[in-house]
Amino acid sequence: MSTILSSAIVDSAKGSVDTYIASIGTLNGQLEGIINTLTGSNFVGDASLGYKDFYTNKVLPAITENLTEQSTSLTASIKSMLDNIQQQLLNTVDPQLGDNNRNQGGSGNTATA
């Protein structure tokens, strides 16, 4: 079954990306709270510092810079691609083109001899 790509589909996809970004932010906040609780109470010493350092220097940059950062991340690239599809493909098509194609020989396509 074929599907015709429409602006509504692209808008829905962009909304899904925004929802994904928000979910990642929420989950990261929960994870950060767990890390802070864990490393701030019974888990102390070099292992605790190493664990927190790993989260701060490896996990957090992967989530923010690579995944959810607004200008250079994967999700930013996906949103940019969707914007380009919408602007360059969907919003540039002549809205009367379909009608003209369906009604060949109609008032818009008069031939003169």
Helices and strands as residue ranges (DSSP letters): H 7-40, H 46-54, I 55-59, H 60-63, I 64-68, H 74-84, I 85-90, H 97-102
